[in-house]
Amino acid sequence: MADLRNCSKCGRLFGYMGKPICSYCAEEEEDDFKKVKEYLYDYPGSTVFEVSDATDVEVEKIMRFLKEERLQVSSENPNMLLECEKCSRPINMGRFCQNCKNDLHASMRKEFGLDKKPTPPEDDYKLKTNAKEQMFTATRRK
C-alpha cells in the first residue's frame, strides 16, 4: 500500500509511489515537458532562456529535464551547457560525464562485492580427506 504524503508542489494529499508530487502536478509537469520538447524540435538551436520565454516553463524545470536525461543538448549547440557535477566537464545531458559514470559504476560494483568471482564448491573428496570434517558411522548393537 502506498504511503500518504503531501505533494511538494501543491500541498495536496496523495498516495506516494516514488515521485514527490501528486498525479495532477505530474500531468502538469508532463505537459510542460511536451511543450519544451516540441519547441526544441521546431527551434533546435535555442538557449534555455529562449525556450523558457517561448513556452512559459521555468528555467529550473528545463534544467531538471536535462539532468533527468529526458532532454539532450545537441553537440553543435554551444548555447546550452551542462557540467558534470564531479569533474565539471561539459556534458549534453544528465548529471555526470561518461568517465565519472564509469568510475561510479566500478566503485559501486566493488563496494557491493559484485566484481568477485564466485568460489567453486569444494569437492567431496577434499571433505573426505580432511580428518576434522570426516563423518563416522556407528554400528548398532544387537
Secondary structure, DSSP 4 states (H G I P E B T S, - for coil): -PEEEE-TTT--EEEESSSSS-HHHHHHHHHHHHHHHHHHHH-TT--HHHHHHHHT--HHHHHHHHHTTSS---TT-TTS-EE-TTT--EESSSSS-HHHHHHHHHHHHHHTT-SSPPPPPPPHHHHHH-GGG-----PPP-
